Amino acid sequence: MPASTGIVVRKYQASDLRACAELAAEAWPSRMSTISREDQVAGMEGYMMSALAASTWAEVLDESGRVVGFLFGRIEKHRKAGVKLVPKQSLISVASAFIATRHERPANILRMIWNVALTELKMSVNRPRSDAEITMLIVDSAHRGKGYGRLLVERFVHAARAAGASALTVYTDDQSSNWRFYERLGFRRVAEFYDNISSFWVGRRANGIVYVLNPEPTEPTGPNGRHGC
C-alpha cells in the first residue's frame, strides 16, 4: 500500500447527509434527462435516510473535511431491543423516489414508485436472514481502486465479528456497482433476480445480486482509522 494520504475514517455526522447524497448521485446517475441535478441529489438524500434508518453503523472517509466515501451497515447486536426499522425504511424509499421524479410526468412518477416497491419486495424474499448487513457503500470515483472500499468493509466485518455476527449480507446490482469487489473479499453469491428500480433508473436491464459472508476474525487495516492507499 502507498503511504497515507491524510484520509481518515470517522463516524458519520448528520451534517454529512448532503455530501453522501452527492456521492450517490455521482455513482448512480439517472437515464432521465429531465431530472435536474438538484432533484437527483434531493432524492438521494432520501435514500441515504432510508439506508440510515436500517443501519446501526455509519462511517465516512474524510479527506481534509470533505467526505469521499462512506459505509452504512446493520449489526443486529447493536440494535435496541424491540426496535423495528424496515417499515420506516420502505416509506422513506418511496418518498425519495417521488422527490427525485417530482418534475417528471405523473406516469413516470408512478412507475418509479412501483419499481421501488417491487424491488424492496424481491429483496425481502431473496435476502437470507442475517445478523449483519452492509446497507450502502460508496467511494468517490477519484479514490476507487486504492483500497478505501476494502478498508471500510474490513472495519465493518471486524465489528460484526466482535459482536458475534455469524452471517453478513449485502445487496447490489450488476450495472451500477462493482459487484466483483465483493467476490474478491470472499462474499458468496446466494441469489440473483431482475432489479426493477435499477433497470428503470439506468435505462437497461439490471440484475440484483445478494451476497453472504460468514465473517472470520480480521483486524481493520491502518492505525487509528487511517489507511495507506
Helices and strands as residue ranges (DSSP letters): E 4-11, G 14-16, H 17-27, H 37-53, E 57-63, E 66-75, G 76-78, H 86-100, H 106-126, E 132-139, G 141-143, H 148-162, E 168-173, H 180-184, E 188-194, H 196-202, E 207-213, G 223-225, E 226-228
